[in-house]
Amino acid sequence: MTYERDEVRKNYEELKFQHTMMQTERDTFRDEAKQLQRMYSQQVEQKEIIQASYKDKVSRLETRCKHIFEENTTLLESNGNAQKQLKASNYEVSKLKVRIVRLLAKKGNFNSGKKTCKNCTKEYSE
């Protein structure tokens, strides 16, 4: 019986040691789980901060893009208006040139494309 008692005692001590080891291992896993949960919470907070920053930047860029588009549209309209004014001015200049030519022809001072040399005063064609 002492042999059996010693055997039971050994098994009991073995089981008690294993139980203690399992508790230690369980506590280690719990600590690691808590640490992982804290890390996860921190990452979620960082994610929310980054998302808020991203949304803010996107909204600022969209606003900037709208302003640039409006400015571009305004510049295109003013360019179109300037082109129209240039065409109108060129047309007026050509009309005035024709009028000047007609007036000079009426006076007789227009000599049909001939010019006079300033040095020797000879006439030549253009």
Beta strands, then each sheet from edge to edge (+ up, - down):
strand 1: 114-116
strand 2: 123-125
sheet 1: 1+ 2-
end
